[in-house]
Amino acid sequence: MAGFRIPYFRPSINDSDIRAVTDVLRSGWLTTGPNVKALEEELGAYCGAGHVNAVNSATAAMHLALAAWELGPGDEVITTPYTFTATANVIIHTGATPVFVDVRDGDANIEPALIERAITPATKAIIPVHFAGEPCDMDAIMAIARPREIRVLEDAAHAIGTYYRGRPVGGLSDAAAFSFYANKTITTGEGGALATDDEELSERVRVLTLHGMSRDAWKRYDVGGAWRYDVVEFGFKDNLTDIAASLGRTQLGRIEEFIEQRTRIAQRYIANLRDEEHVLLPQFAEDNRHAWHLFMVRIRESSPIGRDDVIRKLAEDGIQTSVHFIPLHYFTAYRKLGRWKEGDFPVAEAIFSGAISLPMFPEMTDNEVDEVSASLRQIFRGG
Ligand SMILES: Cc1ncc(COP(=O)(O)O)c(C=O)c1O
């Protein structure tokens, strides 16, 4: 990340990751094959899900689940505007209607009481987003959804390795979508996966992932494989390559080490910034395991310096940051739908107005955490 002394993120790629990828490059089989299958099994064992479909993004995983459930025009899906646009884009792409409800002030996760109020006879699914790696209140959400036969799809893009009350994200609802994008807890460059205990869902997603074909390429070209296949429905092209999956496997082997490092960094930020009056630290529940995908602080309204200026001053000091998230209803495409206006989601809007995601990556040193903390504190002292 040229120009920054401390980047926002740097992927952790070691020799075992590089070896795994070069082995695949030399193997003669590059696309979906044995490494994808092995990654699916290893992910299932890791997150406690009976079935995993590895695909080319979390976006694809979510879209495929909604498509497999046959959501379409007239159906409503409840989520929050405090997320990445992918969460709502996939709802729109099925033809269904996204219904936004506000988040909780503490952790920026969906407020279950507001879900209940937003339910109509057209509600078919809820997409809770585990913001930053802290889980949503899944017991409350499932208690609302189950009796009404509303499906729950977790946007777990930030939450591989997150535990909710002792249970890993992946086996908590109807399905969960993980992201292996370049800056996620584990990466395949681009990639994602859908975890579910529902075999029927997983099988339908497998067919939809590859054009709606009855058998994938690996099986068609396997020894004894027949050339004939059927197209059983109109699918998509969302499969993961074996090149990417091989990296996913070695990264998954290192995930506990990554989360330990992220936890070390989060704890150090908290200790360094605990008594900084202008900064609000992330809130989390002790009975969960936070995956610390993001370390987001909020600049308080009482601060003499606003969020945008803090970001600029940190950048001048060589520190790169990010903002998660610009609420979706602020964007042009959403505004054109004419359904929401500024002020509709006061909690999400208030969180956004102070939000800064500080640098967070496993190889970040204690010194670097201290430098970011000191630079931030100095800004409020006129530095
Ligand atoms: C909350 C959330 N959902 C979904 C996604 C999309 O993930 P992917 O890039 O793997 O499709 C992201 C990506 O950053 C995200 O932050």
The ligand as a Gaussian input file, in Angstrom:
#p B3LYP/6-31G(d) Opt

LIG

0 1
 C      -21.096000      -7.256000       5.137000
 C      -20.605000      -7.732000       3.803000
 N      -21.388000      -8.544000       3.080000
 C      -20.990000      -9.023000       1.886000
 C      -19.769000      -8.691000       1.357000
 C      -19.401000      -9.213000       0.006000
 O      -18.367000     -10.144000       0.063000
 P      -17.709000     -10.668000      -1.304000
 O      -16.771000      -9.607000      -1.776000
 O      -17.008000     -11.943000      -0.933000
 O      -18.833000     -10.911000      -2.249000
 C      -18.914000      -7.850000       2.070000
 C      -17.611000      -7.504000       1.500000
 O      -16.837000      -6.771000       1.967000
 C      -19.342000      -7.358000       3.320000
 O      -18.568000      -6.526000       4.032000

